[in-house]
Amino acid sequence: MTKQMEPKTETLAETDNYLAWKAEEPDGETTYHLELNNVTLHFFKEEWEEFIELMRMLL
């Protein structure tokens, strides 16, 4: 895989057991990822925004 084909990643938040990060994909799409112990959730931008809205309702 060439360097230009790899997504640019950024860690958004991290604890001992959890990680939230995003990836700027080569096709221009932004994806978001939550790693929760042995479960990983993947979101497209619109899904991530809705998920964040849901989390804000809980807080």
JOSUL-V656596 format. One record per pair of residues at least 12 apart in sequence whose C-alpha atoms are under 7 Angstrom apart, sorted by the first residue. I is the first residue (numbers start at 1). GAP is how many residues later the second one is. D is the distance in Angstrom with one decimal. If there is no record, write none. Layout:
i=I gap=GAP d=D
i=I gap=GAP d=D
This chain:
i=5 gap=21 d=5.7
i=6 gap=20 d=6.6
i=7 gap=16 d=5.7
i=7 gap=17 d=5.3
i=7 gap=18 d=4.5
i=7 gap=19 d=5.8
i=8 gap=15 d=5.5
i=8 gap=16 d=5.1
i=8 gap=17 d=6.8
i=9 gap=12 d=7.0
i=9 gap=13 d=5.6
i=9 gap=14 d=4.3
i=9 gap=15 d=6.3
i=10 gap=12 d=5.4
i=10 gap=13 d=6.5
i=17 gap=19 d=6.6
i=17 gap=20 d=5.7
i=18 gap=17 d=5.6
i=18 gap=18 d=4.9
i=18 gap=19 d=6.3
i=19 gap=15 d=5.8
i=19 gap=16 d=5.0
i=19 gap=17 d=6.8
i=20 gap=13 d=5.7
i=20 gap=14 d=4.6
i=20 gap=15 d=6.3
i=21 gap=12 d=5.3
i=21 gap=13 d=6.7
i=30 gap=14 d=6.5
i=30 gap=15 d=5.9
i=31 gap=12 d=5.7
i=31 gap=13 d=4.7
i=31 gap=14 d=5.9
i=32 gap=12 d=6.3
i=32 gap=13 d=6.9
i=32 gap=16 d=6.6
